[in-house]
């Protein structure tokens, strides 16, 4: 397969349309401050036209990868410093190396596009706007890790994204980018779509595997890790959508380019869904190390309606809350962990002065209690009891000893739960008690909600 001719023809087609293309909303603060890697093509190319992607450097990374040994591909990813964007920040090169070393006839790679957080739609937008950037990353990851088959695990309600993926896969087959002897190499590979029911816990990799095998989406104790024993007992690499789009960019532009973005230990960029009581909600992509204040005020435009800031929650329902004095904290894996927060699902929710801290924590726990897979006692019973205690406090029947119970058992749950879902489920409670303890006391002692949100009897 002559990729140079494909690229030449694609570029010629793109030249005829790009003169009419303008960067959408380029002058808006939310766009001007971005460093776009995952979102670079969104709103610029036609996602159903593979030539547009190729003309903008697409699949040149795959061509480079197929010319070298899989170990050299992994070495390039290691040099880039890429860490998984699924929340934990595990080095991508380590996961691929583990899978490559395993002795197995069948190996798999899974693109985790499951989004159970109701406020996050990063995977949805990337597949709707630029599916090939993710698909190229899957192919590079498969070649590097020795995977023989690929899957995309995606919410079944993402109908447009799924349609775009199907179109993209067919275009790839037509061009020899998928199937037998990809681009004339000895690499054979196919990708299937598997639709999920959208449960929050299904985003956790062991629960995802159980779901794909037709079982309940419950978590499993590790080790063994999926890269050792995964789907149907075979070694399986699981990377999320954003991670795989970064893989494509790394091989198109080089590891040195990528490692020059971000911080010493957290390289590249991160996409966030910015929402809540903010002037400019939407998707933003910023270099790792950007402060929360920059995102909220420079890109988000600050608090809507002239209100004062109450708190910022990072990482979705399992994320902790930050107050104004913490907004200069850089957004990276290390600083978030030190402050008791997580990168999580990639959301930044802003709450103004009218919010009630106890009510915010309660709503998180009511949701998480319903989404728990129920396998481990710490999470199953812990999230339920926390939801009940917080409901009592907001309804005027809280007790002073409730605060001690929440803090003591919150730390126990963080230590004892099977998976990150359970360990992080108490973050909203512990961080609101840390920052807004007087509000809890006011609810309990005086049966009053300072924000006038809770309907205390």
Secondary structure, 3 states (H helix, E strand, C coil): CCHHHHHHHHHHHHHHHHCCCCCCCCCCHHHHCCCCCCCCCCCCCCCCCHHHHHHCCCCHHHHHHHCCCHHHHHHHHHHHCCECCCCCCCEHHHHHHHHHHCCCCCCEEEEEECCCCCCCCHHHHHHHHHHHHHHHHHHHHHHHHCCCEEEEEEECCCHHHHHHHHHHHHHHHHCCCCECCHHHCCCCECEEEEEECCCHHHHCHHHHHHHHCCCCCCCCCCCCCCCCCCHHHCCEEEEEHHHHHHHHHHHHHCHHHHHCCECCCCECEEEEEEEECECCCEEEEEECCCEHHHHHHHHCCCEHHHCCEEEEEECHHHCCEECHHHCCCECCHHHHHHCCCCCCCCEEEEEECCCCHHHHHHHHHHHHHHHCCCCCHHHHHHHHHHHHHHHHHHCCCCCCHHHHHHHHHHHHHHHHCCCHHHHHCCHHHHHHHHHHHHHHHHHHHCCCCCCCCCCCC
